[in-house]
């Protein structure tokens, strides 16, 4: 929990993981910044959870730290938010509830079939 009793944000969780791994390696923020091709001030803000890094930055930082991106970013959302997103059926779902492909993958099949789209 953060100082105000709120749960940490995904950016704060990511930042804590980056800091922990950097410290395991015995590196300064400037060392990580050099290897990840960014600035030490950005690494400081990243570790503090004050920035939402782009995918490019996440990949560069993970590579610099010798980590997989999936390990660095795993479970950034609180468990209840992950459940809610799954229950809503996000666009990341590749099948419908009955196991068929989503309609978006079948639009081309309907062309010329007389259906009014």
N, C-alpha and C positions, 0 to 999 in steps of 0.2 A: 504494500500500500504506500502511496505517496504521502508527503507530509500532511496534506489536508484530509486524509482519510479516503481519498479517491483511489481507484485502481490505476496503476500506471498505464499510460497510453502505449500503443504499439511502438511509437517512436522512442519512448523511454525504455521499453523492454529491449528493443534493438540496440539502443545506445549502451545499455548496461552489458549486453553480450559482447559488443565490440570492445568496450573498456576492459572487461574481464579477460578476454583473449589477448588483447594487446599487453596487458600487465603480465599474463602468463609467459609471454614471449620476452618480457623484460624490455619492451620498447617504450620510447617516449612518443607522444602524439606526433611530433615532427618526423619520427622514423616511419610511422604508419602512413603519414601524409605523403612522404617521399615515395614509398613503394606503391601506394594506391593512386599516385598521380593527382593529388589534391592539396589543399592547404591545411596547415595545422589548426588554424582557427575553425575551419569547417569540421575537422575531426573533433575538436572540442565541443562544438555545437551539436554534432551528431551524437556524441557520447552523453550529452546532457539531455537528449531527447527534444531539442529545440528546432530540428529540421526534419522534414520528410524527404529522405534521399530518393533520387531517381533510381531506376533499375540499374543503370550504368554504374552509378556510385556504389550501390549494394554489391554488384558483381566485382568491381575493382577492390573494394574493401575486403570482401570475403576471400578473394584470390590472394590478396596481400597477407591476410591472416592465416592462410593455409586451410581455409574452411570451405565446405560446400555452401552454396547459397541457400539450399534447403535447410541445412542445419542452422544457419544464422537467422533465417526468417521463420522457422517452425513455430507454430502456435502463438503468433503475436496477438491474436484476438482472444479476449477472455472466453472461456468455454461456453457461457450462455449466449454470447454474440455469435459464436460459430454455429450453435444449435439453431438459433433464430434464422440465420442466413440459409442454412440447409432446409429448414422447414418452409421458407418462403419460395424455394425453388429458383435460385439465382440463375442468371444466364450461363453460369459455368456448368450447369447440369447438361449432360449430353443426351439424356433420354428423358422421356415423359414418364409419368407415374405408371403407365401400363407397359413400359419397356420399348415403345416405338421411338424412332428418331424424332427430334423436334420438327415442327411444321416448317421452320425456316430452311431445312435441308430438303424439303420436298416441293418447294414452290416451283422449281423448274419443271417438275413432272406435270404440274397442273396446266401449264401453258398449252394452249391449243386444245384443251379438253372441253371447251365450252363453258367453263366456270367463269363467273363474273368476279374478277379480282379487282 
